[in-house]
Amino acid sequence: MVAKLNGDNNTSNLLFFSNHGFGATATIEYFTNTDSITSFNKKHLKNADEFIALFYVSGKERTSMNIKTNFI
């Protein structure tokens, strides 16, 4: 799960939650990739700048990870 929440003094906070380390790693990689975050914003954040999103991450031995948005 990833959440972006607005904070004080015009700040924003990204929170990453996962029951496995590779899930957090995959979502952090996704949200630090310019193309991925631009696509996510265009697709899911049309009228909002805050969100809570659930992702499904799969892969073998922490390699070849796949990430899929399940719920926004």
N, CA, C and O atoms as a Tripos MOL2 file, in Angstrom:
@<TRIPOS>MOLECULE
protein
  288   287    72     0     0
PROTEIN
NO_CHARGES

@<TRIPOS>ATOM
      1 N           0.8480   -1.1520    0.0000 N.3       1 MET1
      2 CA          0.0000    0.0000    0.0000 C.3       1 MET1
      3 C           0.9020    1.2250    0.0000 C.2       1 MET1
      4 O           1.9180    1.2770    0.6920 O.2       1 MET1
      5 N           0.5010    2.1970   -0.7900 N.am      2 VAL2
      6 CA          1.2120    3.4640   -0.8540 C.3       2 VAL2
      7 C           0.1940    4.5690   -0.6120 C.2       2 VAL2
      8 O          -0.9140    4.5320   -1.1470 O.2       2 VAL2
      9 N           0.5720    5.5410    0.1870 N.am      3 ALA3
     10 CA         -0.3000    6.6780    0.4490 C.3       3 ALA3
     11 C           0.4990    7.9600    0.2790 C.2       3 ALA3
     12 O           1.6580    8.0450    0.6850 O.2       3 ALA3
     13 N          -0.1360    8.9520   -0.3280 N.am      4 LYS4
     14 CA          0.4440   10.2930   -0.4060 C.3       4 LYS4
     15 C          -0.5140   11.2170    0.3090 C.2       4 LYS4
     16 O          -1.6760   11.3490   -0.0750 O.2       4 LYS4
     17 N          -0.0160   11.8570    1.3560 N.am      5 LEU5
     18 CA         -0.8380   12.7320    2.1790 C.3       5 LEU5
     19 C          -0.1710   14.0950    2.2820 C.2       5 LEU5
     20 O           1.0500   14.1880    2.4100 O.2       5 LEU5
     21 N          -0.9690   15.1410    2.2280 N.am      6 ASN6
     22 CA         -0.4430   16.4830    2.3850 C.3       6 ASN6
     23 C          -0.1300   16.7430    3.8390 C.2       6 ASN6
     24 O          -0.8570   16.3090    4.7320 O.2       6 ASN6
     25 N           0.9710   17.4640    4.0750 N.am      7 GLY7
     26 CA          1.3900   17.7850    5.4280 C.3       7 GLY7
     27 C           1.3650   19.2830    5.6650 C.2       7 GLY7
     28 O           0.8170   20.0490    4.8730 O.2       7 GLY7
     29 N           1.9560   19.6700    6.7450 N.am      8 ASP8
     30 CA          2.0490   21.0870    7.1040 C.3       8 ASP8
     31 C           3.0710   21.8070    6.2260 C.2       8 ASP8
     32 O           3.9640   21.1820    5.6530 O.2       8 ASP8
     33 N           2.9280   23.1170    6.1310 N.am      9 ASN9
     34 CA          3.8980   23.9780    5.4360 C.3       9 ASN9
     35 C           4.1380   23.5610    3.9900 C.2       9 ASN9
     36 O           5.2770   23.5480    3.5250 O.2       9 ASN9
     37 N           3.0690   23.2220    3.2820 N.am     10 ASN10
     38 CA          3.1470   22.8390    1.8660 C.3      10 ASN10
     39 C           4.0520   21.6380    1.6070 C.2      10 ASN10
     40 O           4.7460   21.5940    0.5910 O.2      10 ASN10
     41 N           4.0500   20.6790    2.5040 N.am     11 THR11
     42 CA          4.8240   19.4520    2.2950 C.3      11 THR11
     43 C           3.8770   18.3160    1.9430 C.2      11 THR11
     44 O           2.6710   18.4060    2.1750 O.2      11 THR11
     45 N           4.4210   17.2630    1.3920 N.am     12 SER12
     46 CA          3.6480   16.0490    1.1480 C.3      12 SER12
     47 C           4.4810   14.8610    1.6050 C.2      12 SER12
     48 O           5.7110   14.9100    1.6070 O.2      12 SER12
     49 N           3.7970   13.8000    1.9870 N.am     13 ASN13
     50 CA          4.4540   12.6190    2.5280 C.3      13 ASN13
     51 C           4.0110   11.3870    1.7600 C.2      13 ASN13
     52 O           2.8160   11.1640    1.5670 O.2      13 ASN13
     53 N           4.9700   10.5910    1.3250 N.am     14 LEU14
     54 CA          4.6840    9.2990    0.7190 C.3      14 LEU14
     55 C           4.9520    8.2320    1.7720 C.2      14 LEU14
     56 O           6.0300    8.1940    2.3650 O.2      14 LEU14
     57 N           3.9710    7.3690    2.0030 N.am     15 LEU15
     58 CA          4.0940    6.2920    2.9720 C.3      15 LEU15
     59 C           4.0050    4.9600    2.2410 C.2      15 LEU15
     60 O           3.1070    4.7550    1.4230 O.2      15 LEU15
     61 N           4.9230    4.0620    2.5310 N.am     16 PHE16
     62 CA          4.9830    2.7520    1.8940 C.3      16 PHE16
     63 C           4.7990    1.6730    2.9580 C.2      16 PHE16
     64 O           5.5200    1.6540    3.9550 O.2      16 PHE16
     65 N           3.8320    0.7720    2.7460 N.am     17 PHE17
     66 CA          3.5710   -0.3350    3.6600 C.3      17 PHE17
     67 C           3.5930   -1.6330    2.8540 C.2      17 PHE17
     68 O           3.0280   -1.7070    1.7630 O.2      17 PHE17
     69 N           4.2500   -2.6530    3.4030 N.am     18 SER18
     70 CA          4.2910   -3.9400    2.7190 C.3      18 SER18
     71 C           4.5480   -5.0430    3.7340 C.2      18 SER18
     72 O           5.2040   -4.8220    4.7510 O.2      18 SER18
     73 N           4.0250   -6.2330    3.4500 N.am     19 ASN19
     74 CA          4.3120   -7.3560    4.3320 C.3      19 ASN19
     75 C           5.5930   -8.0820    3.9230 C.2      19 ASN19
     76 O           6.0170   -9.0170    4.6030 O.2      19 ASN19
     77 N           6.2130   -7.6590    2.8150 N.am     20 HIS20
     78 CA          7.4940   -8.2050    2.3700 C.3      20 HIS20
     79 C           8.3620   -7.0620    1.8670 C.2      20 HIS20
     80 O           7.8500   -6.0880    1.3160 O.2      20 HIS20
     81 N           9.6400   -7.1750    2.0500 N.am     21 GLY21
     82 CA         10.5690   -6.1380    1.6240 C.3      21 GLY21
     83 C          10.5300   -5.8620    0.1440 C.2      21 GLY21
     84 O          10.6670   -4.7120   -0.2730 O.2      21 GLY21
     85 N          10.3450   -6.9050   -0.6720 N.am     22 PHE22
     86 CA         10.3660   -6.6760   -2.1100 C.3      22 PHE22
     87 C           9.1490   -5.8960   -2.5890 C.2      22 PHE22
     88 O           9.2060   -5.2440   -3.6320 O.2      22 PHE22
     89 N           8.0430   -5.9540   -1.8380 N.am     23 GLY23
     90 CA          6.8790   -5.1360   -2.1840 C.3      23 GLY23
     91 C           7.1650   -3.6630   -1.9960 C.2      23 GLY23
     92 O           6.8150   -2.8390   -2.8410 O.2      23 GLY23
     93 N           7.8060   -3.3320   -0.8800 N.am     24 ALA24
     94 CA          8.1950   -1.9410   -0.6380 C.3      24 ALA24
     95 C           9.2260   -1.4950   -1.6720 C.2      24 ALA24
     96 O           9.1470   -0.3810   -2.1890 O.2      24 ALA24
     97 N          10.1830   -2.3560   -1.9690 N.am     25 THR25
     98 CA         11.2060   -2.0210   -2.9600 C.3      25 THR25
     99 C          10.5820   -1.7430   -4.3190 C.2      25 THR25
    100 O          10.9490   -0.7660   -4.9720 O.2      25 THR25
    101 N           9.6550   -2.5720   -4.7540 N.am     26 ALA26
    102 CA          9.0190   -2.3950   -6.0660 C.3      26 ALA26
    103 C           8.2250   -1.0950   -6.1320 C.2      26 ALA26
    104 O           8.2830   -0.3870   -7.1370 O.2      26 ALA26
    105 N           7.4890   -0.7750   -5.0790 N.am     27 THR27
    106 CA          6.6880    0.4530   -5.1110 C.3      27 THR27
    107 C           7.5730    1.6900   -5.0030 C.2      27 THR27
    108 O           7.2730    2.7130   -5.6180 O.2      27 THR27
    109 N           8.6450    1.6160   -4.2420 N.am     28 ILE28
    110 CA          9.5810    2.7440   -4.1750 C.3      28 ILE28
    111 C          10.2270    2.9630   -5.5300 C.2      28 ILE28
    112 O          10.3450    4.1040   -5.9760 O.2      28 ILE28
    113 N          10.6450    1.9030   -6.1910 N.am     29 GLU29
    114 CA         11.2160    2.0320   -7.5380 C.3      29 GLU29
    115 C          10.1900    2.6250   -8.4990 C.2      29 GLU29
    116 O          10.5290    3.4670   -9.3310 O.2      29 GLU29
    117 N           8.9440    2.1910   -8.3860 N.am     30 TYR30
    118 CA          7.8760    2.6950   -9.2430 C.3      30 TYR30
    119 C           7.6680    4.1930   -9.0320 C.2      30 TYR30
    120 O           7.5620    4.9470   -9.9990 O.2      30 TYR30
    121 N           7.6110    4.6250   -7.7740 N.am     31 PHE31
    122 CA          7.3230    6.0230   -7.4680 C.3      31 PHE31
    123 C           8.5460    6.9370   -7.5410 C.2      31 PHE31
    124 O           8.4160    8.1430   -7.3290 O.2      31 PHE31
    125 N           9.7150    6.4010   -7.8300 N.am     32 THR32
    126 CA         10.8790    7.2430   -8.0800 C.3      32 THR32
    127 C          11.2480    7.2540   -9.5630 C.2      32 THR32
    128 O          12.2280    7.8910   -9.9490 O.2      32 THR32
    129 N          10.4830    6.5630  -10.3870 N.am     33 ASN33
    130 CA         10.6740    6.5700  -11.8360 C.3      33 ASN33
    131 C           9.7710    7.6530  -12.4330 C.2      33 ASN33
    132 O           8.5530    7.6100  -12.2610 O.2      33 ASN33
    133 N          10.3560    8.6040  -13.1230 N.am     34 THR34
    134 CA          9.6070    9.7440  -13.6570 C.3      34 THR34
    135 C           8.4730    9.3120  -14.5770 C.2      34 THR34
    136 O           7.3680    9.8430  -14.4740 O.2      34 THR34
    137 N           8.7170    8.3740  -15.4590 N.am     35 ASP35
    138 CA          7.6730    7.9170  -16.3840 C.3      35 ASP35
    139 C           6.5170    7.2400  -15.6410 C.2      35 ASP35
    140 O           5.3520    7.4710  -15.9630 O.2      35 ASP35
    141 N           6.8360    6.4140  -14.6560 N.am     36 SER36
    142 CA          5.7990    5.7090  -13.9030 C.3      36 SER36
    143 C           4.9130    6.6650  -13.1170 C.2      36 SER36
    144 O           3.6880    6.5460  -13.1460 O.2      36 SER36
    145 N           5.5280    7.6130  -12.4140 N.am     37 ILE37
    146 CA          4.7330    8.5250  -11.5900 C.3      37 ILE37
    147 C           3.9130    9.4730  -12.4660 C.2      37 ILE37
    148 O           2.7970    9.8390  -12.0970 O.2      37 ILE37
    149 N           4.4460    9.8720  -13.6130 N.am     38 THR38
    150 CA          3.6800   10.7080  -14.5310 C.3      38 THR38
    151 C           2.4600    9.9540  -15.0470 C.2      38 THR38
    152 O           1.3620   10.5100  -15.0900 O.2      38 THR38
    153 N           2.6370    8.7110  -15.4320 N.am     39 SER39
    154 CA          1.5330    7.8760  -15.8980 C.3      39 SER39
    155 C           0.5090    7.6580  -14.7860 C.2      39 SER39
    156 O          -0.6930    7.7590  -15.0300 O.2      39 SER39
    157 N           0.9650    7.3630  -13.5750 N.am     40 PHE40
    158 CA          0.0730    7.1530  -12.4380 C.3      40 PHE40
    159 C          -0.7530    8.4100  -12.1730 C.2      40 PHE40
    160 O          -1.9660    8.3330  -11.9770 O.2      40 PHE40
    161 N          -0.1010    9.5500  -12.1680 N.am     41 ASN41
    162 CA         -0.8150   10.8110  -11.9200 C.3      41 ASN41
    163 C          -1.8790   11.0770  -12.9730 C.2      41 ASN41
    164 O          -3.0000   11.4590  -12.6370 O.2      41 ASN41
    165 N          -1.5430   10.8800  -14.2380 N.am     42 LYS42
    166 CA         -2.5050   11.1230  -15.3150 C.3      42 LYS42
    167 C          -3.6860   10.1620  -15.2620 C.2      42 LYS42
    168 O          -4.8220   10.5460  -15.5410 O.2      42 LYS42
    169 N          -3.4120    8.9220  -14.9050 N.am     43 LYS43
    170 CA         -4.4540    7.9000  -14.9040 C.3      43 LYS43
    171 C          -5.3490    7.9580  -13.6690 C.2      43 LYS43
    172 O          -6.5580    7.7530  -13.7760 O.2      43 LYS43
    173 N          -4.7710    8.2360  -12.4940 N.am     44 HIS44
    174 CA         -5.5230    8.0810  -11.2470 C.3      44 HIS44
    175 C          -5.7820    9.3740  -10.4670 C.2      44 HIS44
    176 O          -6.6940    9.4180   -9.6420 O.2      44 HIS44
    177 N          -5.0060   10.4070  -10.7120 N.am     45 LEU45
    178 CA         -5.1140   11.6060   -9.8710 C.3      45 LEU45
    179 C          -5.6000   12.8120  -10.6520 C.2      45 LEU45
    180 O          -4.9540   13.8590  -10.6500 O.2      45 LEU45
    181 N          -6.7130   12.6730  -11.3060 N.am     46 LYS46
    182 CA         -7.2310   13.7560  -12.1430 C.3      46 LYS46
    183 C          -7.6880   14.9550  -11.3250 C.2      46 LYS46
    184 O          -7.4630   16.0950  -11.7330 O.2      46 LYS46
    185 N          -8.3210   14.7270  -10.1910 N.am     47 ASN47
    186 CA         -8.8640   15.8220   -9.3970 C.3      47 ASN47
    187 C          -8.3630   15.8240   -7.9600 C.2      47 ASN47
    188 O          -8.9500   16.4960   -7.1110 O.2      47 ASN47
    189 N          -7.3130   15.1040   -7.6690 N.am     48 ALA48
    190 CA         -6.8290   15.0250   -6.2960 C.3      48 ALA48
    191 C          -5.3050   14.9550   -6.2790 C.2      48 ALA48
    192 O          -4.6820   14.4650   -7.2210 O.2      48 ALA48
    193 N          -4.7260   15.4440   -5.2090 N.am     49 ASP49
    194 CA         -3.2780   15.3090   -5.0750 C.3      49 ASP49
    195 C          -2.8990   14.3680   -3.9280 C.2      49 ASP49
    196 O          -1.7170   14.1060   -3.7070 O.2      49 ASP49
    197 N          -3.8930   13.8610   -3.1990 N.am     50 GLU50
    198 CA         -3.6550   12.8560   -2.1730 C.3      50 GLU50
    199 C          -4.2580   11.5270   -2.6320 C.2      50 GLU50
    200 O          -5.2270   11.5090   -3.3910 O.2      50 GLU50
    201 N          -3.6840   10.4220   -2.1690 N.am     51 PHE51
    202 CA         -4.2440    9.1270   -2.5370 C.3      51 PHE51
    203 C          -3.7980    8.0520   -1.5690 C.2      51 PHE51
    204 O          -2.8100    8.2100   -0.8520 O.2      51 PHE51
    205 N          -4.5280    6.9740   -1.5590 N.am     52 ILE52
    206 CA         -4.1350    5.7160   -0.9280 C.3      52 ILE52
    207 C          -4.3550    4.6520   -1.9940 C.2      52 ILE52
    208 O          -5.4640    4.5060   -2.5080 O.2      52 ILE52
    209 N          -3.3130    3.9140   -2.3260 N.am     53 ALA53
    210 CA         -3.3960    2.9290   -3.4070 C.3      53 ALA53
    211 C          -2.8650    1.5840   -2.9290 C.2      53 ALA53
    212 O          -1.8980    1.5120   -2.1700 O.2      53 ALA53
    213 N          -3.5110    0.5340   -3.3840 N.am     54 LEU54
    214 CA         -3.1060   -0.8240   -3.0640 C.3      54 LEU54
    215 C          -2.5020   -1.4490   -4.3140 C.2      54 LEU54
    216 O          -3.0880   -1.3950   -5.3950 O.2      54 LEU54
    217 N          -1.3270   -2.0410   -4.1540 N.am     55 PHE55
    218 CA         -0.6230   -2.6640   -5.2690 C.3      55 PHE55
    219 C          -0.4060   -4.1380   -4.9920 C.2      55 PHE55
    220 O          -0.2810   -4.5620   -3.8430 O.2      55 PHE55
    221 N          -0.3640   -4.9080   -6.0650 N.am     56 TYR56
    222 CA          0.0090   -6.3170   -5.9770 C.3      56 TYR56
    223 C           1.3730   -6.4470   -6.6380 C.2      56 TYR56
    224 O           1.5330   -6.1230   -7.8150 O.2      56 TYR56
    225 N           2.3480   -6.9180   -5.8830 N.am     57 VAL57
    226 CA          3.7100   -7.0780   -6.3930 C.3      57 VAL57
    227 C           4.0300   -8.5630   -6.4050 C.2      57 VAL57
    228 O           3.8250   -9.2660   -5.4150 O.2      57 VAL57
    229 N           4.5350   -9.0280   -7.5390 N.am     58 SER58
    230 CA          4.9390  -10.4300   -7.6330 C.3      58 SER58
    231 C           6.3280  -10.4980   -8.2400 C.2      58 SER58
    232 O           6.7720   -9.5630   -8.9060 O.2      58 SER58
    233 N           6.9930  -11.5830   -8.0110 N.am     59 GLY59
    234 CA          8.3290  -11.7790   -8.5610 C.3      59 GLY59
    235 C           8.9360  -13.0310   -7.9670 C.2      59 GLY59
    236 O           8.3880  -13.6350   -7.0440 O.2      59 GLY59
    237 N          10.0590  -13.4020   -8.5040 N.am     60 LYS60
    238 CA         10.7350  -14.5980   -8.0280 C.3      60 LYS60
    239 C          12.0790  -14.1930   -7.4410 C.2      60 LYS60
    240 O          12.8970  -13.5520   -8.1000 O.2      60 LYS60
    241 N          12.2870  -14.5800   -6.1900 N.am     61 GLU61
    242 CA         13.5510  -14.3290   -5.4990 C.3      61 GLU61
    243 C          13.9720  -12.8660   -5.5830 C.2      61 GLU61
    244 O          15.1480  -12.5570   -5.7780 O.2      61 GLU61
    245 N          12.9970  -11.9710   -5.4310 N.am     62 ARG62
    246 CA         13.2150  -10.5250   -5.4230 C.3      62 ARG62
    247 C          13.8040   -9.9880   -6.7270 C.2      62 ARG62
    248 O          14.4270   -8.9260   -6.7380 O.2      62 ARG62
    249 N          13.6100  -10.7120   -7.8090 N.am     63 THR63
    250 CA         14.0310  -10.2330   -9.1190 C.3      63 THR63
    251 C          12.8320  -10.2940  -10.0440 C.2      63 THR63
    252 O          11.8350  -10.9470   -9.7370 O.2      63 THR63
    253 N          12.9280   -9.6280  -11.1550 N.am     64 SER64
    254 CA         11.8570   -9.6260  -12.1520 C.3      64 SER64
    255 C          10.5090   -9.2850  -11.5180 C.2      64 SER64
    256 O           9.5140   -9.9690  -11.7590 O.2      64 SER64
    257 N          10.4810   -8.2330  -10.7150 N.am     65 MET65
    258 CA          9.2610   -7.8730  -10.0110 C.3      65 MET65
    259 C           8.2470   -7.2350  -10.9590 C.2      65 MET65
    260 O           8.5990   -6.4380  -11.8280 O.2      65 MET65
    261 N           6.9980   -7.6030  -10.7700 N.am     66 ASN66
    262 CA          5.8860   -7.0190  -11.5090 C.3      66 ASN66
    263 C           4.9990   -6.2950  -10.5110 C.2      66 ASN66
    264 O           4.7890   -6.7680   -9.3940 O.2      66 ASN66
    265 N           4.4830   -5.1520  -10.9190 N.am     67 ILE67
    266 CA          3.6380   -4.3720  -10.0240 C.3      67 ILE67
    267 C           2.3390   -4.0480  -10.7450 C.2      67 ILE67
    268 O           2.3400   -3.6800  -11.9190 O.2      67 ILE67
    269 N           1.2360   -4.1900  -10.0300 N.am     68 LYS68
    270 CA         -0.0910   -3.9520  -10.6020 C.3      68 LYS68
    271 C          -0.9260   -3.1590   -9.6050 C.2      68 LYS68
    272 O          -1.0030   -3.5210   -8.4310 O.2      68 LYS68
    273 N          -1.5470   -2.0890  -10.0640 N.am     69 THR69
    274 CA         -2.4190   -1.3090   -9.2050 C.3      69 THR69
    275 C          -3.7260   -2.0630   -9.0380 C.2      69 THR69
    276 O          -4.3710   -2.4110  -10.0270 O.2      69 THR69
    277 N          -4.1250   -2.3200   -7.7950 N.am     70 ASN70
    278 CA         -5.3660   -3.0340   -7.5290 C.3      70 ASN70
    279 C          -6.5030   -2.1240   -7.1390 C.2      70 ASN70
    280 O          -7.6560   -2.3940   -7.4750 O.2      70 ASN70
    281 N          -6.2000   -1.0350   -6.4260 N.am     71 PHE71
    282 CA         -7.2820   -0.1800   -5.9240 C.3      71 PHE71
    283 C          -6.7330    1.2030   -5.6170 C.2      71 PHE71
    284 O          -5.6540    1.3510   -5.0420 O.2      71 PHE71
    285 N          -7.4910    2.2020   -6.0080 N.am     72 ILE72
    286 CA         -7.1440    3.6000   -5.6920 C.3      72 ILE72
    287 C          -8.2920    4.1780   -4.9210 C.2      72 ILE72
    288 O          -8.2510    5.3460   -4.5340 O.2      72 ILE72
@<TRIPOS>BOND
     1     1     2 1
     2     2     3 1
     3     3     4 2
     4     3     5 am
     5     5     6 1
     6     6     7 1
     7     7     8 2
     8     7     9 am
     9     9    10 1
    10    10    11 1
    11    11    12 2
    12    11    13 am
    13    13    14 1
    14    14    15 1
    15    15    16 2
    16    15    17 am
    17    17    18 1
    18    18    19 1
    19    19    20 2
    20    19    21 am
    21    21    22 1
    22    22    23 1
    23    23    24 2
    24    23    25 am
    25    25    26 1
    26    26    27 1
    27    27    28 2
    28    27    29 am
    29    29    30 1
    30    30    31 1
    31    31    32 2
    32    31    33 am
    33    33    34 1
    34    34    35 1
    35    35    36 2
    36    35    37 am
    37    37    38 1
    38    38    39 1
    39    39    40 2
    40    39    41 am
    41    41    42 1
    42    42    43 1
    43    43    44 2
    44    43    45 am
    45    45    46 1
    46    46    47 1
    47    47    48 2
    48    47    49 am
    49    49    50 1
    50    50    51 1
    51    51    52 2
    52    51    53 am
    53    53    54 1
    54    54    55 1
    55    55    56 2
    56    55    57 am
    57    57    58 1
    58    58    59 1
    59    59    60 2
    60    59    61 am
    61    61    62 1
    62    62    63 1
    63    63    64 2
    64    63    65 am
    65    65    66 1
    66    66    67 1
    67    67    68 2
    68    67    69 am
    69    69    70 1
    70    70    71 1
    71    71    72 2
    72    71    73 am
    73    73    74 1
    74    74    75 1
    75    75    76 2
    76    75    77 am
    77    77    78 1
    78    78    79 1
    79    79    80 2
    80    79    81 am
    81    81    82 1
    82    82    83 1
    83    83    84 2
    84    83    85 am
    85    85    86 1
    86    86    87 1
    87    87    88 2
    88    87    89 am
    89    89    90 1
    90    90    91 1
    91    91    92 2
    92    91    93 am
    93    93    94 1
    94    94    95 1
    95    95    96 2
    96    95    97 am
    97    97    98 1
    98    98    99 1
    99    99   100 2
   100    99   101 am
   101   101   102 1
   102   102   103 1
   103   103   104 2
   104   103   105 am
   105   105   106 1
   106   106   107 1
   107   107   108 2
   108   107   109 am
   109   109   110 1
   110   110   111 1
   111   111   112 2
   112   111   113 am
   113   113   114 1
   114   114   115 1
   115   115   116 2
   116   115   117 am
   117   117   118 1
   118   118   119 1
   119   119   120 2
   120   119   121 am
   121   121   122 1
   122   122   123 1
   123   123   124 2
   124   123   125 am
   125   125   126 1
   126   126   127 1
   127   127   128 2
   128   127   129 am
   129   129   130 1
   130   130   131 1
   131   131   132 2
   132   131   133 am
   133   133   134 1
   134   134   135 1
   135   135   136 2
   136   135   137 am
   137   137   138 1
   138   138   139 1
   139   139   140 2
   140   139   141 am
   141   141   142 1
   142   142   143 1
   143   143   144 2
   144   143   145 am
   145   145   146 1
   146   146   147 1
   147   147   148 2
   148   147   149 am
   149   149   150 1
   150   150   151 1
   151   151   152 2
   152   151   153 am
   153   153   154 1
   154   154   155 1
   155   155   156 2
   156   155   157 am
   157   157   158 1
   158   158   159 1
   159   159   160 2
   160   159   161 am
   161   161   162 1
   162   162   163 1
   163   163   164 2
   164   163   165 am
   165   165   166 1
   166   166   167 1
   167   167   168 2
   168   167   169 am
   169   169   170 1
   170   170   171 1
   171   171   172 2
   172   171   173 am
   173   173   174 1
   174   174   175 1
   175   175   176 2
   176   175   177 am
   177   177   178 1
   178   178   179 1
   179   179   180 2
   180   179   181 am
   181   181   182 1
   182   182   183 1
   183   183   184 2
   184   183   185 am
   185   185   186 1
   186   186   187 1
   187   187   188 2
   188   187   189 am
   189   189   190 1
   190   190   191 1
   191   191   192 2
   192   191   193 am
   193   193   194 1
   194   194   195 1
   195   195   196 2
   196   195   197 am
   197   197   198 1
   198   198   199 1
   199   199   200 2
   200   199   201 am
   201   201   202 1
   202   202   203 1
   203   203   204 2
   204   203   205 am
   205   205   206 1
   206   206   207 1
   207   207   208 2
   208   207   209 am
   209   209   210 1
   210   210   211 1
   211   211   212 2
   212   211   213 am
   213   213   214 1
   214   214   215 1
   215   215   216 2
   216   215   217 am
   217   217   218 1
   218   218   219 1
   219   219   220 2
   220   219   221 am
   221   221   222 1
   222   222   223 1
   223   223   224 2
   224   223   225 am
   225   225   226 1
   226   226   227 1
   227   227   228 2
   228   227   229 am
   229   229   230 1
   230   230   231 1
   231   231   232 2
   232   231   233 am
   233   233   234 1
   234   234   235 1
   235   235   236 2
   236   235   237 am
   237   237   238 1
   238   238   239 1
   239   239   240 2
   240   239   241 am
   241   241   242 1
   242   242   243 1
   243   243   244 2
   244   243   245 am
   245   245   246 1
   246   246   247 1
   247   247   248 2
   248   247   249 am
   249   249   250 1
   250   250   251 1
   251   251   252 2
   252   251   253 am
   253   253   254 1
   254   254   255 1
   255   255   256 2
   256   255   257 am
   257   257   258 1
   258   258   259 1
   259   259   260 2
   260   259   261 am
   261   261   262 1
   262   262   263 1
   263   263   264 2
   264   263   265 am
   265   265   266 1
   266   266   267 1
   267   267   268 2
   268   267   269 am
   269   269   270 1
   270   270   271 1
   271   271   272 2
   272   271   273 am
   273   273   274 1
   274   274   275 1
   275   275   276 2
   276   275   277 am
   277   277   278 1
   278   278   279 1
   279   279   280 2
   280   279   281 am
   281   281   282 1
   282   282   283 1
   283   283   284 2
   284   283   285 am
   285   285   286 1
   286   286   287 1
   287   287   288 2
@<TRIPOS>SUBSTRUCTURE
     1 MET1         2 RESIDUE 1 A MET
     2 VAL2         6 RESIDUE 1 A VAL
     3 ALA3        10 RESIDUE 1 A ALA
     4 LYS4        14 RESIDUE 1 A LYS
     5 LEU5        18 RESIDUE 1 A LEU
     6 ASN6        22 RESIDUE 1 A ASN
     7 GLY7        26 RESIDUE 1 A GLY
     8 ASP8        30 RESIDUE 1 A ASP
     9 ASN9        34 RESIDUE 1 A ASN
    10 ASN10       38 RESIDUE 1 A ASN
    11 THR11       42 RESIDUE 1 A THR
    12 SER12       46 RESIDUE 1 A SER
    13 ASN13       50 RESIDUE 1 A ASN
    14 LEU14       54 RESIDUE 1 A LEU
    15 LEU15       58 RESIDUE 1 A LEU
    16 PHE16       62 RESIDUE 1 A PHE
    17 PHE17       66 RESIDUE 1 A PHE
    18 SER18       70 RESIDUE 1 A SER
    19 ASN19       74 RESIDUE 1 A ASN
    20 HIS20       78 RESIDUE 1 A HIS
    21 GLY21       82 RESIDUE 1 A GLY
    22 PHE22       86 RESIDUE 1 A PHE
    23 GLY23       90 RESIDUE 1 A GLY
    24 ALA24       94 RESIDUE 1 A ALA
    25 THR25       98 RESIDUE 1 A THR
    26 ALA26      102 RESIDUE 1 A ALA
    27 THR27      106 RESIDUE 1 A THR
    28 ILE28      110 RESIDUE 1 A ILE
    29 GLU29      114 RESIDUE 1 A GLU
    30 TYR30      118 RESIDUE 1 A TYR
    31 PHE31      122 RESIDUE 1 A PHE
    32 THR32      126 RESIDUE 1 A THR
    33 ASN33      130 RESIDUE 1 A ASN
    34 THR34      134 RESIDUE 1 A THR
    35 ASP35      138 RESIDUE 1 A ASP
    36 SER36      142 RESIDUE 1 A SER
    37 ILE37      146 RESIDUE 1 A ILE
    38 THR38      150 RESIDUE 1 A THR
    39 SER39      154 RESIDUE 1 A SER
    40 PHE40      158 RESIDUE 1 A PHE
    41 ASN41      162 RESIDUE 1 A ASN
    42 LYS42      166 RESIDUE 1 A LYS
    43 LYS43      170 RESIDUE 1 A LYS
    44 HIS44      174 RESIDUE 1 A HIS
    45 LEU45      178 RESIDUE 1 A LEU
    46 LYS46      182 RESIDUE 1 A LYS
    47 ASN47      186 RESIDUE 1 A ASN
    48 ALA48      190 RESIDUE 1 A ALA
    49 ASP49      194 RESIDUE 1 A ASP
    50 GLU50      198 RESIDUE 1 A GLU
    51 PHE51      202 RESIDUE 1 A PHE
    52 ILE52      206 RESIDUE 1 A ILE
    53 ALA53      210 RESIDUE 1 A ALA
    54 LEU54      214 RESIDUE 1 A LEU
    55 PHE55      218 RESIDUE 1 A PHE
    56 TYR56      222 RESIDUE 1 A TYR
    57 VAL57      226 RESIDUE 1 A VAL
    58 SER58      230 RESIDUE 1 A SER
    59 GLY59      234 RESIDUE 1 A GLY
    60 LYS60      238 RESIDUE 1 A LYS
    61 GLU61      242 RESIDUE 1 A GLU
    62 ARG62      246 RESIDUE 1 A ARG
    63 THR63      250 RESIDUE 1 A THR
    64 SER64      254 RESIDUE 1 A SER
    65 MET65      258 RESIDUE 1 A MET
    66 ASN66      262 RESIDUE 1 A ASN
    67 ILE67      266 RESIDUE 1 A ILE
    68 LYS68      270 RESIDUE 1 A LYS
    69 THR69      274 RESIDUE 1 A THR
    70 ASN70      278 RESIDUE 1 A ASN
    71 PHE71      282 RESIDUE 1 A PHE
    72 ILE72      286 RESIDUE 1 A ILE
